[in-house]
Amino acid sequence: MQNEPQLTTIIIDDSPQARRLLRLMLAELMPDIQIVAEASNGREGFELAK
């Protein structure tokens, strides 16, 4: 049986509370997702994605 590739993501939001809520929602709705980083703005997120 072949495993499906794991989905990875970066959470980007300027609100720490929104990032926390999104982490919790993703953990509940998509337990196989891997959050590899978090950023507080688009520029920071872009640099992390590189």
mmCIF entry with sequence, helices, sheets and N, C-alpha, C, O atoms, coordinates in Angstrom:
data_MODEL
# 
_entry.id   MODEL 
# 
_entity.id                         1 
_entity.type                       polymer 
_entity.pdbx_number_of_molecules   1 
# 
_entity_poly.entity_id                      1 
_entity_poly.type                           'polypeptide(L)' 
_entity_poly.nstd_linkage                   no 
_entity_poly.nstd_monomer                   no 
_entity_poly.pdbx_seq_one_letter_code       MQNEPQLTTIIIDDSPQARRLLRLMLAELMPDIQIVAEASNGREGFELAK 
_entity_poly.pdbx_seq_one_letter_code_can   MQNEPQLTTIIIDDSPQARRLLRLMLAELMPDIQIVAEASNGREGFELAK 
_entity_poly.pdbx_strand_id                 A 
# 
loop_
_entity_poly_seq.entity_id 
_entity_poly_seq.num 
_entity_poly_seq.mon_id 
_entity_poly_seq.hetero 
1 1  MET n 
1 2  GLN n 
1 3  ASN n 
1 4  GLU n 
1 5  PRO n 
1 6  GLN n 
1 7  LEU n 
1 8  THR n 
1 9  THR n 
1 10 ILE n 
1 11 ILE n 
1 12 ILE n 
1 13 ASP n 
1 14 ASP n 
1 15 SER n 
1 16 PRO n 
1 17 GLN n 
1 18 ALA n 
1 19 ARG n 
1 20 ARG n 
1 21 LEU n 
1 22 LEU n 
1 23 ARG n 
1 24 LEU n 
1 25 MET n 
1 26 LEU n 
1 27 ALA n 
1 28 GLU n 
1 29 LEU n 
1 30 MET n 
1 31 PRO n 
1 32 ASP n 
1 33 ILE n 
1 34 GLN n 
1 35 ILE n 
1 36 VAL n 
1 37 ALA n 
1 38 GLU n 
1 39 ALA n 
1 40 SER n 
1 41 ASN n 
1 42 GLY n 
1 43 ARG n 
1 44 GLU n 
1 45 GLY n 
1 46 PHE n 
1 47 GLU n 
1 48 LEU n 
1 49 ALA n 
1 50 LYS n 
# 
_struct_asym.id          A 
_struct_asym.entity_id   1 
# 
loop_
_struct_conf.conf_type_id 
_struct_conf.id 
_struct_conf.pdbx_PDB_helix_id 
_struct_conf.beg_label_comp_id 
_struct_conf.beg_label_asym_id 
_struct_conf.beg_label_seq_id 
_struct_conf.pdbx_beg_PDB_ins_code 
_struct_conf.end_label_comp_id 
_struct_conf.end_label_asym_id 
_struct_conf.end_label_seq_id 
_struct_conf.pdbx_end_PDB_ins_code 
_struct_conf.beg_auth_comp_id 
_struct_conf.beg_auth_asym_id 
_struct_conf.beg_auth_seq_id 
_struct_conf.end_auth_comp_id 
_struct_conf.end_auth_asym_id 
_struct_conf.end_auth_seq_id 
_struct_conf.pdbx_PDB_helix_class 
_struct_conf.details 
_struct_conf.pdbx_PDB_helix_length 
HELX_P HELX_P1 AA1 PRO A 16 ? LEU A 29 ? PRO A 16 LEU A 29 1 ? 14 
HELX_P HELX_P2 AA2 GLY A 42 ? ALA A 49 ? GLY A 42 ALA A 49 1 ? 8  
# 
_struct_conf_type.id          HELX_P 
_struct_conf_type.criteria    ? 
_struct_conf_type.reference   ? 
# 
_struct_sheet.id               AA1 
_struct_sheet.type             ? 
_struct_sheet.number_strands   2 
_struct_sheet.details          ? 
# 
_struct_sheet_order.sheet_id     AA1 
_struct_sheet_order.range_id_1   1 
_struct_sheet_order.range_id_2   2 
_struct_sheet_order.offset       ? 
_struct_sheet_order.sense        parallel 
# 
loop_
_struct_sheet_range.sheet_id 
_struct_sheet_range.id 
_struct_sheet_range.beg_label_comp_id 
_struct_sheet_range.beg_label_asym_id 
_struct_sheet_range.beg_label_seq_id 
_struct_sheet_range.pdbx_beg_PDB_ins_code 
_struct_sheet_range.end_label_comp_id 
_struct_sheet_range.end_label_asym_id 
_struct_sheet_range.end_label_seq_id 
_struct_sheet_range.pdbx_end_PDB_ins_code 
_struct_sheet_range.beg_auth_comp_id 
_struct_sheet_range.beg_auth_asym_id 
_struct_sheet_range.beg_auth_seq_id 
_struct_sheet_range.end_auth_comp_id 
_struct_sheet_range.end_auth_asym_id 
_struct_sheet_range.end_auth_seq_id 
AA1 1 THR A 8  ? ILE A 12 ? THR A 8  ILE A 12 
AA1 2 GLN A 34 ? ALA A 39 ? GLN A 34 ALA A 39 
# 
loop_
_atom_site.group_PDB 
_atom_site.id 
_atom_site.type_symbol 
_atom_site.label_atom_id 
_atom_site.label_alt_id 
_atom_site.label_comp_id 
_atom_site.label_asym_id 
_atom_site.label_entity_id 
_atom_site.label_seq_id 
_atom_site.pdbx_PDB_ins_code 
_atom_site.Cartn_x 
_atom_site.Cartn_y 
_atom_site.Cartn_z 
_atom_site.occupancy 
_atom_site.B_iso_or_equiv 
_atom_site.pdbx_formal_charge 
_atom_site.auth_seq_id 
_atom_site.auth_comp_id 
_atom_site.auth_asym_id 
_atom_site.auth_atom_id 
_atom_site.pdbx_PDB_model_num 
ATOM 1   N N  . MET A 1 1  ? 0.836  -1.185 0.000  1.00 0.00 ? 1  MET A N  1 
ATOM 2   C CA . MET A 1 1  ? 0.000  0.000  0.000  1.00 0.00 ? 1  MET A CA 1 
ATOM 3   C C  . MET A 1 1  ? 0.881  1.249  0.000  1.00 0.00 ? 1  MET A C  1 
ATOM 4   O O  . MET A 1 1  ? 1.780  1.385  0.829  1.00 0.00 ? 1  MET A O  1 
ATOM 5   N N  . GLN A 1 2  ? 0.619  2.136  -0.915 1.00 0.00 ? 2  GLN A N  1 
ATOM 6   C CA . GLN A 1 2  ? 1.433  3.341  -1.052 1.00 0.00 ? 2  GLN A CA 1 
ATOM 7   C C  . GLN A 1 2  ? 0.853  4.469  -0.198 1.00 0.00 ? 2  GLN A C  1 
ATOM 8   O O  . GLN A 1 2  ? -0.354 4.709  -0.218 1.00 0.00 ? 2  GLN A O  1 
ATOM 9   N N  . ASN A 1 3  ? 1.720  5.164  0.555  1.00 0.00 ? 3  ASN A N  1 
ATOM 10  C CA . ASN A 1 3  ? 1.282  6.285  1.378  1.00 0.00 ? 3  ASN A CA 1 
ATOM 11  C C  . ASN A 1 3  ? 1.088  7.513  0.516  1.00 0.00 ? 3  ASN A C  1 
ATOM 12  O O  . ASN A 1 3  ? 1.857  7.764  -0.412 1.00 0.00 ? 3  ASN A O  1 
ATOM 13  N N  . GLU A 1 4  ? 0.052  8.276  0.829  1.00 0.00 ? 4  GLU A N  1 
ATOM 14  C CA . GLU A 1 4  ? -0.159 9.539  0.131  1.00 0.00 ? 4  GLU A CA 1 
ATOM 15  C C  . GLU A 1 4  ? 0.864  10.551 0.626  1.00 0.00 ? 4  GLU A C  1 
ATOM 16  O O  . GLU A 1 4  ? 1.243  10.520 1.797  1.00 0.00 ? 4  GLU A O  1 
ATOM 17  N N  . PRO A 1 5  ? 1.318  11.450 -0.249 1.00 0.00 ? 5  PRO A N  1 
ATOM 18  C CA . PRO A 1 5  ? 2.268  12.467 0.216  1.00 0.00 ? 5  PRO A CA 1 
ATOM 19  C C  . PRO A 1 5  ? 1.607  13.358 1.258  1.00 0.00 ? 5  PRO A C  1 
ATOM 20  O O  . PRO A 1 5  ? 0.422  13.677 1.161  1.00 0.00 ? 5  PRO A O  1 
ATOM 21  N N  . GLN A 1 6  ? 2.381  13.748 2.243  1.00 0.00 ? 6  GLN A N  1 
ATOM 22  C CA . GLN A 1 6  ? 1.870  14.597 3.305  1.00 0.00 ? 6  GLN A CA 1 
ATOM 23  C C  . GLN A 1 6  ? 1.820  16.039 2.820  1.00 0.00 ? 6  GLN A C  1 
ATOM 24  O O  . GLN A 1 6  ? 2.751  16.525 2.176  1.00 0.00 ? 6  GLN A O  1 
ATOM 25  N N  . LEU A 1 7  ? 0.739  16.704 3.134  1.00 0.00 ? 7  LEU A N  1 
ATOM 26  C CA . LEU A 1 7  ? 0.582  18.103 2.780  1.00 0.00 ? 7  LEU A CA 1 
ATOM 27  C C  . LEU A 1 7  ? 1.359  18.958 3.772  1.00 0.00 ? 7  LEU A C  1 
ATOM 28  O O  . LEU A 1 7  ? 1.228  18.789 4.984  1.00 0.00 ? 7  LEU A O  1 
ATOM 29  N N  . THR A 1 8  ? 2.162  19.867 3.258  1.00 0.00 ? 8  THR A N  1 
ATOM 30  C CA . THR A 1 8  ? 2.899  20.793 4.122  1.00 0.00 ? 8  THR A CA 1 
ATOM 31  C C  . THR A 1 8  ? 2.422  22.214 3.836  1.00 0.00 ? 8  THR A C  1 
ATOM 32  O O  . THR A 1 8  ? 2.003  22.534 2.724  1.00 0.00 ? 8  THR A O  1 
ATOM 33  N N  . THR A 1 9  ? 2.493  23.046 4.849  1.00 0.00 ? 9  THR A N  1 
ATOM 34  C CA . THR A 1 9  ? 2.011  24.414 4.696  1.00 0.00 ? 9  THR A CA 1 
ATOM 35  C C  . THR A 1 9  ? 2.778  25.377 5.590  1.00 0.00 ? 9  THR A C  1 
ATOM 36  O O  . THR A 1 9  ? 3.440  24.979 6.549  1.00 0.00 ? 9  THR A O  1 
ATOM 37  N N  . ILE A 1 10 ? 2.669  26.642 5.250  1.00 0.00 ? 10 ILE A N  1 
ATOM 38  C CA . ILE A 1 10 ? 3.159  27.742 6.086  1.00 0.00 ? 10 ILE A CA 1 
ATOM 39  C C  . ILE A 1 10 ? 1.941  28.579 6.434  1.00 0.00 ? 10 ILE A C  1 
ATOM 40  O O  . ILE A 1 10 ? 1.175  28.962 5.550  1.00 0.00 ? 10 ILE A O  1 
ATOM 41  N N  . ILE A 1 11 ? 1.760  28.862 7.707  1.00 0.00 ? 11 ILE A N  1 
ATOM 42  C CA . ILE A 1 11 ? 0.667  29.733 8.143  1.00 0.00 ? 11 ILE A CA 1 
ATOM 43  C C  . ILE A 1 11 ? 1.185  31.167 8.151  1.00 0.00 ? 11 ILE A C  1 
ATOM 44  O O  . ILE A 1 11 ? 2.219  31.470 8.747  1.00 0.00 ? 11 ILE A O  1 
ATOM 45  N N  . ILE A 1 12 ? 0.435  32.048 7.470  1.00 0.00 ? 12 ILE A N  1 
ATOM 46  C CA . ILE A 1 12 ? 0.819  33.457 7.409  1.00 0.00 ? 12 ILE A CA 1 
ATOM 47  C C  . ILE A 1 12 ? -0.374 34.305 7.821  1.00 0.00 ? 12 ILE A C  1 
ATOM 48  O O  . ILE A 1 12 ? -1.420 34.280 7.172  1.00 0.00 ? 12 ILE A O  1 
ATOM 49  N N  . ASP A 1 13 ? -0.209 35.052 8.901  1.00 0.00 ? 13 ASP A N  1 
ATOM 50  C CA . ASP A 1 13 ? -1.239 35.987 9.363  1.00 0.00 ? 13 ASP A CA 1 
ATOM 51  C C  . ASP A 1 13 ? -0.587 36.958 10.332 1.00 0.00 ? 13 ASP A C  1 
ATOM 52  O O  . ASP A 1 13 ? 0.317  36.582 11.078 1.00 0.00 ? 13 ASP A O  1 
ATOM 53  N N  . ASP A 1 14 ? -1.038 38.193 10.324 1.00 0.00 ? 14 ASP A N  1 
ATOM 54  C CA . ASP A 1 14 ? -0.420 39.184 11.214 1.00 0.00 ? 14 ASP A CA 1 
ATOM 55  C C  . ASP A 1 14 ? -0.900 39.064 12.652 1.00 0.00 ? 14 ASP A C  1 
ATOM 56  O O  . ASP A 1 14 ? -0.338 39.699 13.544 1.00 0.00 ? 14 ASP A O  1 
ATOM 57  N N  . SER A 1 15 ? -1.918 38.271 12.887 1.00 0.00 ? 15 SER A N  1 
ATOM 58  C CA . SER A 1 15 ? -2.460 38.111 14.238 1.00 0.00 ? 15 SER A CA 1 
ATOM 59  C C  . SER A 1 15 ? -2.009 36.780 14.851 1.00 0.00 ? 15 SER A C  1 
ATOM 60  O O  . SER A 1 15 ? -2.310 35.721 14.300 1.00 0.00 ? 15 SER A O  1 
ATOM 61  N N  . PRO A 1 16 ? -1.299 36.817 15.968 1.00 0.00 ? 16 PRO A N  1 
ATOM 62  C CA . PRO A 1 16 ? -0.909 35.568 16.637 1.00 0.00 ? 16 PRO A CA 1 
ATOM 63  C C  . PRO A 1 16 ? -2.115 34.707 17.020 1.00 0.00 ? 16 PRO A C  1 
ATOM 64  O O  . PRO A 1 16 ? -2.054 33.478 16.974 1.00 0.00 ? 16 PRO A O  1 
ATOM 65  N N  . GLN A 1 17 ? -3.216 35.373 17.401 1.00 0.00 ? 17 GLN A N  1 
ATOM 66  C CA . GLN A 1 17 ? -4.417 34.638 17.766 1.00 0.00 ? 17 GLN A CA 1 
ATOM 67  C C  . GLN A 1 17 ? -5.008 33.914 16.559 1.00 0.00 ? 17 GLN A C  1 
ATOM 68  O O  . GLN A 1 17 ? -5.475 32.782 16.685 1.00 0.00 ? 17 GLN A O  1 
ATOM 69  N N  . ALA A 1 18 ? -4.991 34.549 15.407 1.00 0.00 ? 18 ALA A N  1 
ATOM 70  C CA . ALA A 1 18 ? -5.507 33.920 14.191 1.00 0.00 ? 18 ALA A CA 1 
ATOM 71  C C  . ALA A 1 18 ? -4.626 32.740 13.784 1.00 0.00 ? 18 ALA A C  1 
ATOM 72  O O  . ALA A 1 18 ? -5.142 31.706 13.358 1.00 0.00 ? 18 ALA A O  1 
ATOM 73  N N  . ARG A 1 19 ? -3.319 32.879 13.908 1.00 0.00 ? 19 ARG A N  1 
ATOM 74  C CA . ARG A 1 19 ? -2.424 31.767 13.587 1.00 0.00 ? 19 ARG A CA 1 
ATOM 75  C C  . ARG A 1 19 ? -2.678 30.594 14.523 1.00 0.00 ? 19 ARG A C  1 
ATOM 76  O O  . ARG A 1 19 ? -2.694 29.442 14.088 1.00 0.00 ? 19 ARG A O  1 
ATOM 77  N N  . ARG A 1 20 ? -2.875 30.880 15.803 1.00 0.00 ? 20 ARG A N  1 
ATOM 78  C CA . ARG A 1 20 ? -3.157 29.824 16.782 1.00 0.00 ? 20 ARG A CA 1 
ATOM 79  C C  . ARG A 1 20 ? -4.467 29.115 16.441 1.00 0.00 ? 20 ARG A C  1 
ATOM 80  O O  . ARG A 1 20 ? -4.531 27.886 16.461 1.00 0.00 ? 20 ARG A O  1 
ATOM 81  N N  . LEU A 1 21 ? -5.507 29.882 16.129 1.00 0.00 ? 21 LEU A N  1 
ATOM 82  C CA . LEU A 1 21 ? -6.799 29.298 15.779 1.00 0.00 ? 21 LEU A CA 1 
ATOM 83  C C  . LEU A 1 21 ? -6.685 28.443 14.515 1.00 0.00 ? 21 LEU A C  1 
ATOM 84  O O  . LEU A 1 21 ? -7.256 27.355 14.442 1.00 0.00 ? 21 LEU A O  1 
ATOM 85  N N  . LEU A 1 22 ? -5.953 28.938 13.534 1.00 0.00 ? 22 LEU A N  1 
ATOM 86  C CA . LEU A 1 22 ? -5.777 28.170 12.304 1.00 0.00 ? 22 LEU A CA 1 
ATOM 87  C C  . LEU A 1 22 ? -5.031 26.863 12.568 1.00 0.00 ? 22 LEU A C  1 
ATOM 88  O O  . LEU A 1 22 ? -5.386 25.824 12.011 1.00 0.00 ? 22 LEU A O  1 
ATOM 89  N N  . ARG A 1 23 ? -3.996 26.908 13.417 1.00 0.00 ? 23 ARG A N  1 
ATOM 90  C CA . ARG A 1 23 ? -3.292 25.669 13.803 1.00 0.00 ? 23 ARG A CA 1 
ATOM 91  C C  . ARG A 1 23 ? -4.248 24.661 14.416 1.00 0.00 ? 23 ARG A C  1 
ATOM 92  O O  . ARG A 1 23 ? -4.223 23.478 14.076 1.00 0.00 ? 23 ARG A O  1 
ATOM 93  N N  . LEU A 1 24 ? -5.098 25.140 15.331 1.00 0.00 ? 24 LEU A N  1 
ATOM 94  C CA . LEU A 1 24 ? -6.058 24.255 15.996 1.00 0.00 ? 24 LEU A CA 1 
ATOM 95  C C  . LEU A 1 24 ? -7.073 23.683 15.003 1.00 0.00 ? 24 LEU A C  1 
ATOM 96  O O  . LEU A 1 24 ? -7.383 22.492 15.049 1.00 0.00 ? 24 LEU A O  1 
ATOM 97  N N  . MET A 1 25 ? -7.583 24.520 14.119 1.00 0.00 ? 25 MET A N  1 
ATOM 98  C CA . MET A 1 25 ? -8.564 24.064 13.128 1.00 0.00 ? 25 MET A CA 1 
ATOM 99  C C  . MET A 1 25 ? -7.948 23.047 12.172 1.00 0.00 ? 25 MET A C  1 
ATOM 100 O O  . MET A 1 25 ? -8.570 22.032 11.858 1.00 0.00 ? 25 MET A O  1 
ATOM 101 N N  . LEU A 1 26 ? -6.733 23.316 11.709 1.00 0.00 ? 26 LEU A N  1 
ATOM 102 C CA . LEU A 1 26 ? -6.073 22.384 10.810 1.00 0.00 ? 26 LEU A CA 1 
ATOM 103 C C  . LEU A 1 26 ? -5.795 21.054 11.490 1.00 0.00 ? 26 LEU A C  1 
ATOM 104 O O  . LEU A 1 26 ? -5.944 19.998 10.875 1.00 0.00 ? 26 LEU A O  1 
ATOM 105 N N  . ALA A 1 27 ? -5.394 21.098 12.753 1.00 0.00 ? 27 ALA A N  1 
ATOM 106 C CA . ALA A 1 27 ? -5.118 19.864 13.494 1.00 0.00 ? 27 ALA A CA 1 
ATOM 107 C C  . ALA A 1 27 ? -6.378 19.007 13.599 1.00 0.00 ? 27 ALA A C  1 
ATOM 108 O O  . ALA A 1 27 ? -6.307 17.779 13.544 1.00 0.00 ? 27 ALA A O  1 
ATOM 109 N N  . GLU A 1 28 ? -7.521 19.653 13.748 1.00 0.00 ? 28 GLU A N  1 
ATOM 110 C CA . GLU A 1 28 ? -8.769 18.914 13.877 1.00 0.00 ? 28 GLU A CA 1 
ATOM 111 C C  . GLU A 1 28 ? -9.291 18.422 12.527 1.00 0.00 ? 28 GLU A C  1 
ATOM 112 O O  . GLU A 1 28 ? -9.722 17.276 12.404 1.00 0.00 ? 28 GLU A O  1 
ATOM 113 N N  . LEU A 1 29 ? -9.249 19.285 11.527 1.00 0.00 ? 29 LEU A N  1 
ATOM 114 C CA . LEU A 1 29 ? -9.840 18.958 10.228 1.00 0.00 ? 29 LEU A CA 1 
ATOM 115 C C  . LEU A 1 29 ? -8.905 18.200 9.304  1.00 0.00 ? 29 LEU A C  1 
ATOM 116 O O  . LEU A 1 29 ? -9.362 17.423 8.466  1.00 0.00 ? 29 LEU A O  1 
ATOM 117 N N  . MET A 1 30 ? -7.611 18.411 9.442  1.00 0.00 ? 30 MET A N  1 
ATOM 118 C CA . MET A 1 30 ? -6.620 17.784 8.567  1.00 0.00 ? 30 MET A CA 1 
ATOM 119 C C  . MET A 1 30 ? -5.444 17.294 9.403  1.00 0.00 ? 30 MET A C  1 
ATOM 120 O O  . MET A 1 30 ? -4.367 17.888 9.350  1.00 0.00 ? 30 MET A O  1 
ATOM 121 N N  . PRO A 1 31 ? -5.626 16.230 10.168 1.00 0.00 ? 31 PRO A N  1 
ATOM 122 C CA . PRO A 1 31 ? -4.577 15.805 11.103 1.00 0.00 ? 31 PRO A CA 1 
ATOM 123 C C  . PRO A 1 31 ? -3.262 15.399 10.430 1.00 0.00 ? 31 PRO A C  1 
ATOM 124 O O  . PRO A 1 31 ? -2.226 15.352 11.093 1.00 0.00 ? 31 PRO A O  1 
ATOM 125 N N  . ASP A 1 32 ? -3.285 15.108 9.141  1.00 0.00 ? 32 ASP A N  1 
ATOM 126 C CA . ASP A 1 32 ? -2.056 14.711 8.448  1.00 0.00 ? 32 ASP A CA 1 
ATOM 127 C C  . ASP A 1 32 ? -1.247 15.886 7.922  1.00 0.00 ? 32 ASP A C  1 
ATOM 128 O O  . ASP A 1 32 ? -0.143 15.689 7.413  1.00 0.00 ? 32 ASP A O  1 
ATOM 129 N N  . ILE A 1 33 ? -1.768 17.103 8.034  1.00 0.00 ? 33 ILE A N  1 
ATOM 130 C CA . ILE A 1 33 ? -1.045 18.267 7.520  1.00 0.00 ? 33 ILE A CA 1 
ATOM 131 C C  . ILE A 1 33 ? 0.171  18.552 8.405  1.00 0.00 ? 33 ILE A C  1 
ATOM 132 O O  . ILE A 1 33 ? 0.131  18.367 9.621  1.00 0.00 ? 33 ILE A O  1 
ATOM 133 N N  . GLN A 1 34 ? 1.230  18.998 7.778  1.00 0.00 ? 34 GLN A N  1 
ATOM 134 C CA . GLN A 1 34 ? 2.443  19.358 8.504  1.00 0.00 ? 34 GLN A CA 1 
ATOM 135 C C  . GLN A 1 34 ? 2.661  20.863 8.353  1.00 0.00 ? 34 GLN A C  1 
ATOM 136 O O  . GLN A 1 34 ? 2.893  21.355 7.249  1.00 0.00 ? 34 GLN A O  1 
ATOM 137 N N  . ILE A 1 35 ? 2.587  21.582 9.458  1.00 0.00 ? 35 ILE A N  1 
ATOM 138 C CA . ILE A 1 35 ? 2.852  23.021 9.442  1.00 0.00 ? 35 ILE A CA 1 
ATOM 139 C C  . ILE A 1 35 ? 4.349  23.191 9.625  1.00 0.00 ? 35 ILE A C  1 
ATOM 140 O O  . ILE A 1 35 ? 4.888  22.896 10.691 1.00 0.00 ? 35 ILE A O  1 
ATOM 141 N N  . VAL A 1 36 ? 5.015  23.663 8.588  1.00 0.00 ? 36 VAL A N  1 
ATOM 142 C CA . VAL A 1 36 ? 6.478  23.729 8.610  1.00 0.00 ? 36 VAL A CA 1 
ATOM 143 C C  . VAL A 1 36 ? 7.004  25.072 9.116  1.00 0.00 ? 36 VAL A C  1 
ATOM 144 O O  . VAL A 1 36 ? 8.165  25.177 9.512  1.00 0.00 ? 36 VAL A O  1 
ATOM 145 N N  . ALA A 1 37 ? 6.146  26.104 9.102  1.00 0.00 ? 37 ALA A N  1 
ATOM 146 C CA . ALA A 1 37 ? 6.585  27.422 9.572  1.00 0.00 ? 37 ALA A CA 1 
ATOM 147 C C  . ALA A 1 37 ? 5.376  28.314 9.767  1.00 0.00 ? 37 ALA A C  1 
ATOM 148 O O  . ALA A 1 37 ? 4.270  28.016 9.315  1.00 0.00 ? 37 ALA A O  1 
ATOM 149 N N  . GLU A 1 38 ? 5.620  29.418 10.454 1.00 0.00 ? 38 GLU A N  1 
ATOM 150 C CA . GLU A 1 38 ? 4.608  30.463 10.620 1.00 0.00 ? 38 GLU A CA 1 
ATOM 151 C C  . GLU A 1 38 ? 5.265  31.805 10.387 1.00 0.00 ? 38 GLU A C  1 
ATOM 152 O O  . GLU A 1 38 ? 6.438  32.002 10.702 1.00 0.00 ? 38 GLU A O  1 
ATOM 153 N N  . ALA A 1 39 ? 4.494  32.726 9.830  1.00 0.00 ? 39 ALA A N  1 
ATOM 154 C CA . ALA A 1 39 ? 5.008  34.065 9.568  1.00 0.00 ? 39 ALA A CA 1 
ATOM 155 C C  . ALA A 1 39 ? 3.933  35.086 9.913  1.00 0.00 ? 39 ALA A C  1 
ATOM 156 O O  . ALA A 1 39 ? 2.738  34.797 9.871  1.00 0.00 ? 39 ALA A O  1 
ATOM 157 N N  . SER A 1 40 ? 4.387  36.283 10.255 1.00 0.00 ? 40 SER A N  1 
ATOM 158 C CA . SER A 1 40 ? 3.446  37.336 10.625 1.00 0.00 ? 40 SER A CA 1 
ATOM 159 C C  . SER A 1 40 ? 3.140  38.303 9.484  1.00 0.00 ? 40 SER A C  1 
ATOM 160 O O  . SER A 1 40 ? 2.347  39.229 9.652  1.00 0.00 ? 40 SER A O  1 
ATOM 161 N N  . ASN A 1 41 ? 3.771  38.091 8.317  1.00 0.00 ? 41 ASN A N  1 
ATOM 162 C CA . ASN A 1 41 ? 3.463  38.918 7.151  1.00 0.00 ? 41 ASN A CA 1 
ATOM 163 C C  . ASN A 1 41 ? 3.904  38.193 5.875  1.00 0.00 ? 41 ASN A C  1 
ATOM 164 O O  . ASN A 1 41 ? 4.630  37.201 5.929  1.00 0.00 ? 41 ASN A O  1 
ATOM 165 N N  . GLY A 1 42 ? 3.461  38.695 4.755  1.00 0.00 ? 42 GLY A N  1 
ATOM 166 C CA . GLY A 1 42 ? 3.727  38.052 3.475  1.00 0.00 ? 42 GLY A CA 1 
ATOM 167 C C  . GLY A 1 42 ? 5.211  37.993 3.128  1.00 0.00 ? 42 GLY A C  1 
ATOM 168 O O  . GLY A 1 42 ? 5.690  36.985 2.607  1.00 0.00 ? 42 GLY A O  1 
ATOM 169 N N  . ARG A 1 43 ? 5.924  39.048 3.411  1.00 0.00 ? 43 ARG A N  1 
ATOM 170 C CA . ARG A 1 43 ? 7.354  39.080 3.108  1.00 0.00 ? 43 ARG A CA 1 
ATOM 171 C C  . ARG A 1 43 ? 8.097  37.998 3.889  1.00 0.00 ? 43 ARG A C  1 
ATOM 172 O O  . ARG A 1 43 ? 8.924  37.272 3.336  1.00 0.00 ? 43 ARG A O  1 
ATOM 173 N N  . GLU A 1 44 ? 7.792  37.902 5.178  1.00 0.00 ? 44 GLU A N  1 
ATOM 174 C CA . GLU A 1 44 ? 8.413  36.876 6.020  1.00 0.00 ? 44 GLU A CA 1 
ATOM 175 C C  . GLU A 1 44 ? 8.023  35.476 5.524  1.00 0.00 ? 44 GLU A C  1 
ATOM 176 O O  . GLU A 1 44 ? 8.860  34.575 5.470  1.00 0.00 ? 44 GLU A O  1 
ATOM 177 N N  . GLY A 1 45 ? 6.757  35.305 5.168  1.00 0.00 ? 45 GLY A N  1 
ATOM 178 C CA . GLY A 1 45 ? 6.291  34.025 4.639  1.00 0.00 ? 45 GLY A CA 1 
ATOM 179 C C  . GLY A 1 45 ? 6.997  33.652 3.352  1.00 0.00 ? 45 GLY A C  1 
ATOM 180 O O  . GLY A 1 45 ? 7.363  32.494 3.151  1.00 0.00 ? 45 GLY A O  1 
ATOM 181 N N  . PHE A 1 46 ? 7.191  34.630 2.480  1.00 0.00 ? 46 PHE A N  1 
ATOM 182 C CA . PHE A 1 46 ? 7.897  34.388 1.221  1.00 0.00 ? 46 PHE A CA 1 
ATOM 183 C C  . PHE A 1 46 ? 9.329  33.921 1.481  1.00 0.00 ? 46 PHE A C  1 
ATOM 184 O O  . PHE A 1 46 ? 9.807  32.976 0.852  1.00 0.00 ? 46 PHE A O  1 
ATOM 185 N N  . GLU A 1 47 ? 9.999  34.583 2.400  1.00 0.00 ? 47 GLU A N  1 
ATOM 186 C CA . GLU A 1 47 ? 11.376 34.185 2.730  1.00 0.00 ? 47 GLU A CA 1 
ATOM 187 C C  . GLU A 1 47 ? 11.430 32.774 3.316  1.00 0.00 ? 47 GLU A C  1 
ATOM 188 O O  . GLU A 1 47 ? 12.345 32.008 3.013  1.00 0.00 ? 47 GLU A O  1 
ATOM 189 N N  . LEU A 1 48 ? 10.460 32.437 4.145  1.00 0.00 ? 48 LEU A N  1 
ATOM 190 C CA . LEU A 1 48 ? 10.419 31.096 4.712  1.00 0.00 ? 48 LEU A CA 1 
ATOM 191 C C  . LEU A 1 48 ? 10.168 30.037 3.628  1.00 0.00 ? 48 LEU A C  1 
ATOM 192 O O  . LEU A 1 48 ? 10.700 28.929 3.692  1.00 0.00 ? 48 LEU A O  1 
ATOM 193 N N  . ALA A 1 49 ? 9.362  30.392 2.653  1.00 0.00 ? 49 ALA A N  1 
ATOM 194 C CA . ALA A 1 49 ? 9.024  29.449 1.587  1.00 0.00 ? 49 ALA A CA 1 
ATOM 195 C C  . ALA A 1 49 ? 10.213 29.167 0.665  1.00 0.00 ? 49 ALA A C  1 
ATOM 196 O O  . ALA A 1 49 ? 10.302 28.100 0.059  1.00 0.00 ? 49 ALA A O  1 
ATOM 197 N N  . LYS A 1 50 ? 11.116 30.131 0.570  1.00 0.00 ? 50 LYS A N  1 
ATOM 198 C CA . LYS A 1 50 ? 12.296 29.918 -0.287 1.00 0.00 ? 50 LYS A CA 1 
ATOM 199 C C  . LYS A 1 50 ? 13.153 28.847 0.331  1.00 0.00 ? 50 LYS A C  1 
ATOM 200 O O  . LYS A 1 50 ? 14.200 28.501 -0.217 1.00 0.00 ? 50 LYS A O  1 
# 
